[in-house]
Amino acid sequence: MVIDVHVHPGFLAQTGALTESELKFRQDVMGLYKTDEIEIEAWKNLCRCAEIDRLFLLPLDLKTTEGGGVGTNEEVAELVKENPDWFCGFASVDPHREDALEVLERAFTEQRLSGLKLHPSKQRFYPDDEAMDPIYEMCVRYNKPILFHAGVSMEPGTLTKYAHPLRFEETAYRFPKLRICLAHFGWPWVKETCMLMLKYRNIYTDTAMLYFDNPKEFYAQSLGVDIGPHWIDRSLRHQVMFGSDEPRLEMLRMIRAIREMDIRESTKELILGENALRFLNGGA
Amino acid sequence: MVKMEEITYITQAYNELRPLGKEVCRITERSGIQNGIVHVITKHTTTGITVNECLECLEDDILGWLRKVFPEDGFYYHARFLDSYGAMAGNPTGHLKAMVTGNHASFPVVEGKVLMGSAQEVYLAEFDGPQERTVTVTVIGE
């Protein structure tokens, strides 16, 4: 099974189309100024062409900072209900909202969502702030992983200092049973992300990064020059997951670059699906 | 008189040629215009409108040779972050292939029918799919 662990559902057309103002809100908040509503049928074709079987849907709750969200837990739960074999839904909660724990517990119980997406830069919190502990404790209690945005964010209103990979070390250290993904390889701090994965096996990353050039060239630089060319294949092969960042980046091109990487085929299988299942469910 | 309709497709592949002739003929006949021209144009910059013979060998040759002219692994400037999109430019081959096919075609309308050669088919050429695509068909005449 091939899994894309990093997909944003905020532009996906559902039962009712997005209003013009809601679409504009989502475009402005995400900084995706020309992204239109996407028909679910078009996404199915895209996945078929990319030979991707399953998508992790990552909404974003920005209630206190933006007054809304880009994809809601309710929307994601509905999408998963309608497409249970295709979608795996994550929750999102704005950690600053007063009812954050209630929202999260509802997402894990009633809405049966599979993990939590947090964006320190956009939601304006430091991952190692002890005020986050109740959220982490709830994730451990329900055995749900957290996928954090890590490294630079190109979204407007984001500050990179909140998502430097080193700000996640204390969380990984203090919550060894919590599986966390530092998305985007923590770029540009890919070496720091590798250090953390080596030291803490409950840390994962994903490949949703493309800030210069094309995917093949960018991976060659980031994963073959900025870090040792064999680091993933030899030492971190169980902690790297394929993520595309669709629709900001394009899953068709991103996965092609992964498939063309000069690493062993068994490592590609881990990256393209097996690691995502272990991240989701836990286990050895 | 001018009658315009839009046709929306969800294309199925990264690159494909999708015949539009029957739909263009239906729209023309529905317009009621007896004599004039019908103009077909895509609303996108990584799709084309092109006229050719509807044979699988030719369709394969057209896409295959365009792929060789504009290889996916070629060196393109259009591979950078675009502030206006908030996203990466990743589809240079689509833009360049669309430049080759062009983005529109026109046919005469005579006695309410589209006048096409027996070997002619009009295609929507997808070069950055699959996506939702819109084609505008305008019938102009009397």
HADDOCK unambig.tbl for C-alpha pairs under 7 A between the chains (distance, minus, plus):
assign (segid A and resid 31 and name CA) (segid B and resid 86 and name CA) 5.26 0.50 0.50
assign (segid A and resid 32 and name CA) (segid B and resid 85 and name CA) 5.68 0.50 0.50
assign (segid A and resid 32 and name CA) (segid B and resid 86 and name CA) 4.88 0.50 0.50
assign (segid A and resid 32 and name CA) (segid B and resid 87 and name CA) 6.66 0.50 0.50
assign (segid A and resid 33 and name CA) (segid B and resid 84 and name CA) 6.73 0.50 0.50
assign (segid A and resid 33 and name CA) (segid B and resid 85 and name CA) 5.16 0.50 0.50
assign (segid A and resid 33 and name CA) (segid B and resid 86 and name CA) 6.31 0.50 0.50
assign (segid A and resid 34 and name CA) (segid B and resid 85 and name CA) 5.48 0.50 0.50
assign (segid A and resid 42 and name CA) (segid B and resid 10 and name CA) 6.01 0.50 0.50
assign (segid A and resid 42 and name CA) (segid B and resid 130 and name CA) 6.59 0.50 0.50
assign (segid A and resid 42 and name CA) (segid B and resid 131 and name CA) 5.67 0.50 0.50
assign (segid A and resid 42 and name CA) (segid B and resid 132 and name CA) 6.42 0.50 0.50
assign (segid A and resid 45 and name CA) (segid B and resid 12 and name CA) 5.82 0.50 0.50
assign (segid A and resid 45 and name CA) (segid B and resid 130 and name CA) 6.18 0.50 0.50
assign (segid A and resid 46 and name CA) (segid B and resid 130 and name CA) 5.70 0.50 0.50
assign (segid A and resid 49 and name CA) (segid B and resid 13 and name CA) 6.38 0.50 0.50
assign (segid A and resid 211 and name CA) (segid B and resid 81 and name CA) 6.35 0.50 0.50
assign (segid A and resid 212 and name CA) (segid B and resid 80 and name CA) 5.29 0.50 0.50
assign (segid A and resid 212 and name CA) (segid B and resid 81 and name CA) 6.53 0.50 0.50
assign (segid A and resid 213 and name CA) (segid B and resid 79 and name CA) 4.85 0.50 0.50
assign (segid A and resid 213 and name CA) (segid B and resid 80 and name CA) 5.38 0.50 0.50
assign (segid A and resid 214 and name CA) (segid B and resid 79 and name CA) 5.52 0.50 0.50
assign (segid A and resid 214 and name CA) (segid B and resid 90 and name CA) 6.58 0.50 0.50
assign (segid A and resid 248 and name CA) (segid B and resid 87 and name CA) 5.27 0.50 0.50
assign (segid A and resid 249 and name CA) (segid B and resid 87 and name CA) 6.66 0.50 0.50
assign (segid A and resid 249 and name CA) (segid B and resid 88 and name CA) 6.52 0.50 0.50
